Amino acid sequence: MNITDYAMPLMNIERLAKAIHDLCLAHKYGEARELTIHLGVENRILQASLAILEEKEKAFANPKELQAE
């Protein structure tokens, strides 16, 4: 069984956002900018995970549609 998880990318986003904030406070804008690339990647992973979970939720709400496929 494949488990889709939204929590890990969300926690990574929170951690990266804090690190970016701390770097900006230290006026290390170049380093902060580099971390935004990783933040974007985690955001895309989170978006994909949520889309999968949304589709699974719809399938469980309408099991007849799942059988038709």
C-alpha positions in Angstrom: 0.0 0.0 0.0 1.3 3.4 -1.0 0.9 6.1 1.7 0.6 9.7 0.7 1.9 12.1 3.3 1.4 15.8 3.5 3.0 16.3 6.9 6.7 15.8 5.9 6.8 18.4 3.1 4.8 20.8 5.3 7.3 20.4 8.1 10.1 20.9 5.7 8.4 24.1 4.4 8.1 25.4 8.0 11.8 24.6 8.7 12.9 26.2 5.5 10.8 29.3 6.1 12.3 29.8 9.5 15.8 29.3 8.2 15.1 31.9 5.4 13.8 34.3 8.0 16.8 33.9 10.2 19.2 34.4 7.3 17.3 37.6 6.2 17.6 38.9 9.8 21.3 38.3 9.5 21.4 40.1 6.2 22.5 36.9 4.4 20.2 37.4 1.5 22.2 35.3 -1.0 22.0 32.3 1.3 18.3 32.9 1.9 17.7 33.1 -1.8 19.3 29.7 -2.3 17.0 28.2 0.2 14.0 29.5 -1.6 14.8 26.9 -4.4 14.3 24.1 -1.8 11.2 25.8 -0.5 9.7 25.8 -4.0 10.5 22.1 -4.4 8.9 21.2 -1.1 5.9 23.3 -2.1 5.4 21.3 -5.3 5.7 18.1 -3.4 3.0 19.3 -0.9 0.8 20.4 -3.8 1.0 17.0 -5.4 0.4 15.2 -2.1 -2.7 17.2 -1.4 -4.0 16.6 -4.9 -3.6 12.9 -4.5 -5.3 13.0 -1.1 -8.2 15.0 -2.5 -8.7 12.5 -5.2 -8.6 9.6 -2.7 -11.2 11.4 -0.6 -13.5 11.8 -3.6 -13.1 8.2 -4.5 -14.0 7.0 -1.0 -17.0 9.4 -1.0 -18.2 8.0 -4.4 -17.1 4.3 -4.5 -19.2 3.6 -7.6 -17.0 6.0 -9.6 -14.0 4.1 -8.5 -15.5 0.8 -9.7 -16.3 2.3 -13.1 -12.6 2.9 -13.8 
